[in-house]
Amino acid sequence: HNFFQKTDHISIYLLIWGTFAPILLLLPELQKPLFPQSNVPISKGQCSFVCQCILAFSGIICKVFWMNKGKIIHLIFYVLLGWSGLLLVPAMWKANIFHFVLLGGVFYSLGIYFYVKDNKKYFHFIWHLFVMAGTCFHAWGIYRLLEILPNN
């Protein structure tokens, strides 16, 4: 039971990171150099991707070693990691994918109530419905992003 629960909770970090990955690495607005005057060949998106990776894997390591400690702390970490995407609003707005990503985040966030109160009948099931809705909006936003990329 504990192994599968850890795997489930770790998957949340991977889901958040995996949702950001194509946006950070493919969104044209984020492919501009972070330091245009220097010879450092890293884009804004690549730098943000590395930061998200570090945050996600830090959360995973904490979850592995402190699984049953601080459920609320991990929940706050999930929310902060997910809503850090607000830093990308201008770039997502230009690509016309912001509303899909926003709606996905809203569904995930509203579902938190059912996750926290999942000792009530059907609440865990309802939590997963919110997760599926959020995932659908994010997937559609990424699909729309892929449509606007050159050579498609």
C-alpha positions as a printed Julia matrix, in Angstrom:
152×3 Matrix{Float64}:
   0.0    0.0     0.0
   2.75   2.45    1.0
   4.72   1.87   -2.24
   1.69   2.57   -4.42
   0.71   5.62   -2.38
   4.24   7.02   -2.72
   4.15   6.35   -6.45
   0.78   8.09   -6.73
   1.98  11.17   -4.85
   5.26  11.32   -6.78
   3.23  11.19   -9.98
   1.6   14.49   -9.03
   4.99  16.21   -9.14
   5.75  14.55  -12.47
   2.35  15.59  -13.85
   2.94  19.23  -12.95
   6.47  19.2   -14.34
   5.4   17.28  -17.44
   2.64  19.78  -18.13
   5.09  22.67  -18.02
   7.81  20.94  -20.06
   6.35  21.4   -23.58
   5.21  24.93  -22.8
   8.61  25.96  -21.48
  10.59  24.25  -24.21
   8.39  24.98  -27.22
   6.54  28.26  -26.67
   8.13  30.64  -29.22
   8.09  33.63  -26.86
  10.21  31.68  -24.33
  12.89  30.68  -26.85
  14.54  34.09  -26.72
  17.95  34.2   -25.01
  17.83  34.82  -21.29
  21.04  36.87  -21.47
  21.07  38.35  -24.99
  24.32  40.28  -24.44
  26.32  37.24  -23.3
  27.53  34.04  -24.9
  25.44  31.87  -22.56
  23.17  29.91  -24.93
  20.2   29.41  -22.64
  16.69  30.6   -23.33
  14.1   31.87  -20.88
  12.17  28.64  -21.37
  15.18  26.41  -20.78
  16.07  28.26  -17.58
  12.47  28.0   -16.35
  12.44  24.31  -17.29
  15.53  23.64  -15.16
  14.0   25.56  -12.23
  10.76  23.56  -12.51
  12.78  20.35  -12.72
  14.69  21.2    -9.54
  11.48  22.08   -7.69
   9.65  18.94   -8.86
  12.5   16.6    -7.99
  13.0   18.31   -4.62
   9.34  17.58   -3.91
   9.79  13.97   -5.04
  12.8   13.47   -2.76
  10.89  14.96    0.18
   7.93  12.7    -0.6
  10.14   9.6    -0.75
  11.83  10.25    2.58
   8.99  11.94    4.48
   5.91  10.3     2.99
   3.65  10.47    6.01
   4.86  13.78    7.33
   3.35  17.09    6.33
   0.5   16.22    3.94
  -0.48  19.89    3.93
   3.11  20.98    3.22
   3.23  18.74    0.14
  -0.17  20.02   -0.94
   1.06  23.61   -0.65
   4.17  22.65   -2.63
   2.0   21.14   -5.39
  -0.08  24.31   -5.57
   2.92  26.67   -5.59
   4.68  24.59   -8.22
   1.56  24.51  -10.39
   0.61  28.16  -10.03
   4.18  29.3   -10.68
   2.96  29.1   -14.28
   1.45  32.54  -13.72
   4.93  33.85  -14.46
   4.37  32.7   -18.05
   1.1   34.55  -18.62
   2.42  37.05  -21.2
   3.99  34.32  -23.33
   0.96  32.02  -23.07
  -1.38  34.92  -23.82
   0.43  35.67  -27.08
   0.17  32.0   -28.08
  -3.55  31.95  -27.21
  -3.2   29.01  -24.81
  -3.46  30.89  -21.51
  -7.17  30.22  -20.97
  -6.7   26.45  -21.38
  -3.83  26.37  -18.9
  -5.73  28.64  -16.49
  -8.87  26.47  -16.59
  -6.77  23.36  -16.0
  -5.21  24.99  -12.95
  -8.6   26.1   -11.66
  -9.97  22.55  -11.9
  -6.94  21.11  -10.11
  -7.22  23.78   -7.4
 -10.96  23.31   -6.88
 -10.4   19.58   -6.6
  -8.09  20.12   -3.64
 -11.12  20.5    -1.37
 -12.22  16.95   -2.22
  -8.66  15.65   -1.86
  -8.3   17.1     1.64
 -11.75  15.81    2.69
 -11.4   12.44    0.96
 -12.54  10.58    4.08
 -16.11  11.42    3.01
 -17.86   9.01    0.7
 -17.08   9.57   -3.0
 -14.84  12.58   -2.36
 -11.69  10.8    -3.55
 -13.56   9.83   -6.72
 -14.69  13.46   -7.18
 -11.08  14.59   -6.68
 -10.06  12.39   -9.6
 -12.83  13.88  -11.77
 -11.36  17.33  -11.14
  -7.88  16.01  -11.97
  -9.17  14.55  -15.25
 -10.87  17.84  -16.16
  -7.69  19.8   -15.39
  -5.62  17.37  -17.41
  -7.97  17.67  -20.39
  -7.67  21.47  -20.42
  -3.89  21.3   -20.12
  -3.64  18.67  -22.86
  -5.81  20.81  -25.14
  -3.62  23.85  -24.44
  -0.5   21.87  -25.34
  -2.2   20.58  -28.48
  -3.02  24.18  -29.45
   0.61  25.12  -28.79
   1.79  22.36  -31.12
  -0.58  23.65  -33.81
   1.03  27.09  -33.87
   4.61  25.87  -34.06
   6.35  26.21  -37.42
   6.7   23.11  -39.63
   3.45  21.48  -38.48
